[in-house]
């Protein structure tokens, strides 16, 4: 009988898996490279969808906790042209299926739902190797190691577990985010606050997909505005910017948006933080692997794709479905992993193709997409 599961990575996917297993009476240990839950900022807002992320939270028996951290009104969406013309202004009427929460708060309720000894912090994986008969050895940077008969790689884009199953390596998608933050926006940045509105802002001029230049922003908790400036530039272009010099880096990024309305470019020029570049990488759309006894992947480790508001939701969905498969086949690990991967591969291929199409379609055509579906977040 499966008595213990080893999970690498304490992101939303790894923690959701541990929680669903816990609900079904199956123990798991999560090994995380970060030193503590507060070792770094856990990202911005997530829209958790009623057709995948919320279903995972139901399987984790955490819907009440989830509802308690929802930021009301954040499903509002505004789309502007670069001159400030409003192309779409959709309020949050409370009927949408993608309520917004802070990633850090969602991670917290998952952590709080697990036994205290579930997550082992400060365990950076240095190597993983197969021992045969479905056993794998995980070595850590501190010199420790373990052997497990059920290993799950939930360790993101640069997964240390993935090479056990696949030779695929993420490749640069050709675009990068540059992130900025404006704090206490209602008092310190009122013009930018009015421009963003109550939820999400997208500034997507006609043809911006081809030009690869647009700006998105979220209103987060505490009157924080979190902006995502997207540029289709080679990595070498970003390497040529000294991001340790905040003023110079800000000026260089802002120069790409010369002529845009100042209330929009203020999301760059008035930032209270130094700009941070986030290259966007992806795995092949139809990434899959042959069944490897005793090991599997979930989330970005399995199907990294360009951001389209689905990544966290898909990782949680993967985790819930894997947890249920293990619970359904407690005496047969291979049956559990085969069942999980049989559903995972076509679902993740469709999601990856949709993510690529969405990113390539950035521009006027997205206005109809938002108005019609209302399901997409930055």
Secondary structure as UniProt FT lines:
FT   STRAND          4..8
FT   HELIX           12..23
FT   TURN            24..25
FT   STRAND          27..31
FT   TURN            37..38
FT   STRAND          45..47
FT   TURN            50..52
FT   HELIX           53..59
FT   TURN            60..61
FT   HELIX           63..68
FT   TURN            72..75
FT   STRAND          77..80
FT   TURN            82..83
FT   STRAND          86..90
FT   STRAND          100..102
FT   HELIX           103..112
FT   TURN            116..117
FT   STRAND          119..120
FT   TURN            121..122
FT   STRAND          125..132
FT   TURN            133..134
FT   STRAND          135..140
FT   TURN            141..142
FT   STRAND          145..148
FT   STRAND          151..153
FT   TURN            157..158
FT   HELIX           162..164
FT   STRAND          171..182
FT   HELIX           185..188
FT   HELIX           190..196
FT   TURN            197..198
FT   STRAND          200..203
FT   TURN            206..207
FT   HELIX           208..211
FT   STRAND          213..219
FT   HELIX           221..223
FT   STRAND          225..231
FT   HELIX           235..239
FT   TURN            243..244
FT   HELIX           246..255
FT   TURN            256..259
FT   HELIX           262..269
FT   STRAND          276..282
FT   TURN            285..286
FT   TURN            293..294
FT   STRAND          295..297
FT   HELIX           300..303
FT   HELIX           311..328
FT   TURN            329..331
FT   HELIX           333..360
FT   HELIX           364..373
//
